[in-house]
Amino acid sequence: MILVGENIQILSKVVSAALSAKDAAPLQELATRQAASGVHLIDLNIGPARKHPAETMTWLVDAIQAVVELPLSLDTTNPVAMEAGLAICRCKPLINSASGTRDSKERMLPLAKKHNANVVISVLNDGGIPSDAASRAESIMETIDYATGLGIPVEDIWVDPILMPIGVGQQDILEAVELVKMLPDIAPGVKSIVGLSNVSNGAPRQLRHWLNQVMMVILEEAGLYSAIVDSFDQDLIEVNAGKRPEITSLIAQVMDGESLDISAMSPEERSYYKTARVMLGRELYSPSWLEI
Amino acid sequence: MERFLDRYPGTIAGLGLGKEGKLLAVGGQNALPFHGFEGRAAKPRLALELSDREPVDYPAGLQELYAGVSSCPVAWAKQGAQELGAELLCLNLGSMEQDIPAPTIAAGVRRIAEAVDVPLIVFGLGDKEKDAAVLPVVAAECRGHNLLLGPVLKENYQQIAPAALEHGHAIIAQIPMDINLAKDLNIRLGKFFPLERVVIDPLSCAAGYGLEYAYSTMERIRLAAVVHDDKSLQCPIIARVGKEVWKTKEAMQDTPRGVLWEAATAFTLLLAGADLVTFRHPESLRQVKALVG
C-alpha cells in the first residue's frame, strides 16, 4: 500500500511554531525522518492558512523539497495556498483534499486539472458525510462524474470513504470498508485512500497504534490503495511492507470468522485479535478493549 | 394466529436491594423492555425521591406538597414508603452541599434506612472529590442495609466501590451518555467488583431537553446486553427522571403539567430499557405504575 506520512501537520505544536517562525530546520528534520521510515509521500498540512496562504505554502514546499525527493501531498482547505504549492512541486503532487461540496467542486477540483495533480476526493457533500456504503457510493459517483467532466483522468482520483473514529461509531467504519470494496466495480480505475489515524482519534494515546494497524490490514484486504499514516509507527510500516505475515494472517482469519484458540496466542497476538474483533464490530468497543 | 417470537442470548443480572427478608428484585430479565411474551420480563421499579436537607431545587408546587415533612428526612421517608406507596426511595444527599461532616451525613442516612422497610438508593452530588470523601463513610455506617449507592464515576470508582463491596452495598456506575464509556467503566469495575451488583446510570434528560439522546444510549446499552450478549453491560439501568424534569420551566411553572412531563419522560425511558426510575411527584409515579402494572 502507498503510505502518505502525516507528521507535518498544523495541530502539532512543533510544526505550528516552526511555521509561524519560518524556522525550516524542525520541519526538514520531520520530513527526512519520515522519508527514512519508508513512507512514499509526505503530507504538508497547513490547515486553513488564513494569513499569507500562498507565501506559507510556497515557503514550506521549498523547504521540504530542499531535503527530500518524495512527492508531496498538499493538505489545506485554502485554494489559494493549494494553487501556490502545486505550481512549484517537482514531482506530481497530491491534492488533499477535495470533496463533493459545491465550494470544493468550484474552487479545488479545477486545480487538479490545471496543475496535472492527483486529487483526494472524499464522500463528503453539501449534505454532510453520508451514512451507509450505498449513500457514500452515490455521493462519490456524482463527484467523480463532475471531476472527469473537468478533464481529470480517473487514475488521478483517489477516493476517500472517510474513516470515523471507532468511539463515534463502529458500524460507520464497516460502511467505509464496504465502499472500498465496491470501488473497482462502480468506478473502475479510481484509486482509494483513507486518513488512517482518524480511526483511533479519542482512543487512549498509547493504544492507538493497535487500532491503526489492524484497520490498515482490514482495508488492505478490502483493496485499499493508499493510507495517510503516522510515519513513526514502525510496526505499521513493517506490517505494510509484508514483514509481519503472521499478523496479517491472524487478522485475515478473524475477518473470515474462523474460531481461534486465544489461549495459544502470545500477548501480542491476543492484542491484534481483540482489536480485530472490535474493528469488525464483533465486540462493542470500549477504551479498555484490550483488557477483556 | 401465527406468532413470530425472538429468543435472546443475554440476561440482565438480577439484583436484590434492601434489608434481609425484605429484598426487592431489580432486573433479571432475558428479553427486551415490555417483551415479556418473548422471555422473562422484569418489573420496572419506581422510586420516590427525597433529600436529606430542605430541598432548595424543588419548585413551589413540590415544596408545598412536602411542606409537612421536608424539614425532617425520616418523616419524609416514612411518608413516601407508608402513605405514598413507594416501593423504594431515592435519597439525594443535599446535605453535602453544606459544610457538614461525613459521619453526620452518614448517621442521617442510617436513621432513614432504619425508619423504613423499603430499600434505599443514595445519591451523592456527582462531584468526584466530595462523593469519594462521603460515600465510603455512608457505606460503612449503613452496613446491612444493602443500599444502592452512587454515582460511581471513572474518576472515583477506586475510592467508592471497594467500600461498597466491603459493606455489602450495590453501586451505580455513571457515565455521560456514551455506550463505549459505560462498557469501559464496567470493565474496570469488574476487575474487583461483581458486575451483578452494578446498576448503570447513563444519565437522563427530560422530554424536550435531549430525551432522545438518553433514550438512544439506554436502548443501545440494552440491545448490546440482551441481543448481542455483551457480558459487561448486563446490568439494570437507572433513570433519574424527577431530578431532570422538575428543573424544566414547563414543570416549575405549572405543577399539573410537571406531573404529566414527569410521567411521560419516565414511561419513555422505561421503553428504552430503564429498570429503575425516580420521581419527585407521587402522582406521576402512580400514573406510571398504573400504566405498567
Chai-1 contact restraints between the chains, C-beta under 6 A:
chainA,res_idxA,chainB,res_idxB,connection_type,confidence,min_distance_angstrom,max_distance_angstrom,comment,restraint_id
A,G167,B,N180,contact,1.0,0.0,6.0,A-B,restraint_1
A,L284,B,K183,contact,1.0,0.0,6.0,A-B,restraint_2
A,L284,B,A224,contact,1.0,0.0,6.0,A-B,restraint_3
A,L284,B,D230,contact,1.0,0.0,6.0,A-B,restraint_4
A,Y285,B,N180,contact,1.0,0.0,6.0,A-B,restraint_5
A,S286,B,N180,contact,1.0,0.0,6.0,A-B,restraint_6
A,S286,B,K183,contact,1.0,0.0,6.0,A-B,restraint_7
A,S286,B,D184,contact,1.0,0.0,6.0,A-B,restraint_8
A,P287,B,D184,contact,1.0,0.0,6.0,A-B,restraint_9
A,S288,B,D184,contact,1.0,0.0,6.0,A-B,restraint_10
A,S288,B,I187,contact,1.0,0.0,6.0,A-B,restraint_11
A,E291,B,I187,contact,1.0,0.0,6.0,A-B,restraint_12
A,I292,B,I187,contact,1.0,0.0,6.0,A-B,restraint_13
